[in-house]
Amino acid sequence: QVQLVESGGGLVQPGGSLRLSCAASGFTFSSYTMYWYRQAPGKERELVASISTLGRNTNYAASVKGRFTISRDNAKNTVYLQMNSLKPEDTAVYYCNARPYNTNYWGQGTQVTVSS
């Protein structure tokens, strides 16, 4: 079955960095665009970034452009989100998303808290 397992979240001070990872299994990872979403308390889940199958095309939410970088390693079935210059408003649960078999799959999420 499809599994997405995020890791790398934690508590970081404003201006700091974190690298999130999402290990995927149960589908042909290299054939699908991958996504990172986030959901802050009391807010709707929002798309943060996406990356095409070979990593040639990436897209970012305006709020993270220039600070976050999405990447993937198809040999390891893993997608990453490098987050730099973190702000308190980046505090959220971050989710990995994939859409094989015409179905939306989500990981369990990893908490990112930006606070001094």
C-alpha positions in Angstrom: 0.0 0.0 0.0 1.0 3.6 -0.5 2.9 5.1 2.5 4.4 8.5 3.0 6.5 9.1 6.1 7.6 12.6 6.9 10.5 13.4 9.2 12.7 16.3 10.2 10.4 18.7 11.9 11.1 20.4 15.2 11.5 23.6 17.1 13.7 26.3 15.5 14.4 29.9 16.2 13.4 32.6 13.7 15.9 32.8 10.9 16.9 29.2 11.3 16.7 26.2 9.0 15.2 22.8 8.8 15.2 20.0 6.2 12.1 17.9 6.0 12.1 14.4 4.3 9.3 12.3 3.0 10.0 8.6 2.3 7.5 7.1 -0.1 6.6 3.5 -0.9 3.9 1.4 -2.5 4.0 3.2 -5.9 6.4 4.1 -8.7 7.8 7.2 -7.0 9.6 8.5 -10.1 6.4 8.6 -12.1 4.6 11.2 -10.0 4.8 14.8 -9.1 5.3 15.2 -5.4 3.9 17.9 -3.1 4.4 19.5 0.3 1.5 21.1 2.1 1.2 22.7 5.5 -1.6 23.4 8.0 -1.3 26.0 10.7 -3.7 26.0 13.7 -7.1 27.3 12.7 -6.2 27.6 9.1 -6.9 25.5 6.0 -4.2 23.2 4.5 -2.2 25.1 1.9 0.1 24.0 -0.9 3.7 24.9 -0.2 5.7 23.4 -3.0 5.6 20.9 -5.8 8.2 19.1 -7.9 7.8 17.3 -11.2 8.9 13.6 -11.8 12.5 14.3 -12.8 12.8 17.4 -10.6 13.1 19.8 -13.5 10.0 21.8 -12.6 9.3 23.2 -9.2 6.6 25.6 -7.9 6.3 27.4 -4.7 3.7 29.4 -2.7 4.5 33.1 -2.8 5.0 33.1 1.0 7.9 30.7 0.8 9.5 31.5 -2.6 13.2 32.3 -2.2 13.4 30.6 1.3 12.2 27.1 0.7 13.6 24.5 -1.8 11.9 21.3 -2.8 14.0 18.5 -4.2 13.7 14.7 -4.8 15.9 11.7 -5.0 14.2 9.1 -7.2 16.8 6.4 -6.3 15.8 6.8 -2.6 12.1 7.4 -3.2 12.4 10.5 -1.1 11.3 14.1 -1.4 12.8 16.9 0.6 11.9 20.4 1.7 14.8 22.6 2.7 13.5 25.5 4.7 15.7 28.5 5.3 15.1 31.9 6.9 12.2 30.5 8.9 9.6 32.8 10.3 7.0 32.3 13.1 4.3 32.3 10.4 5.9 29.1 9.0 4.8 27.3 12.1 2.5 24.4 11.0 2.2 20.7 10.5 3.9 19.9 7.2 2.5 17.1 5.0 3.8 15.2 2.1 1.3 14.4 -0.7 1.2 12.1 -3.7 -1.6 11.3 -6.1 -1.0 7.8 -7.7 -4.0 5.7 -8.8 -6.2 8.8 -9.0 -6.1 9.0 -5.2 -4.8 11.6 -2.8 -2.4 10.1 -0.3 -1.0 11.9 2.8 1.7 11.3 5.3 1.1 11.7 9.0 2.7 15.1 9.1 5.6 16.6 10.9 5.4 19.6 13.2 7.5 22.6 12.5 7.5 25.3 15.2 9.4 28.6 14.7 9.7 30.5 17.9 12.3 32.2 20.1 
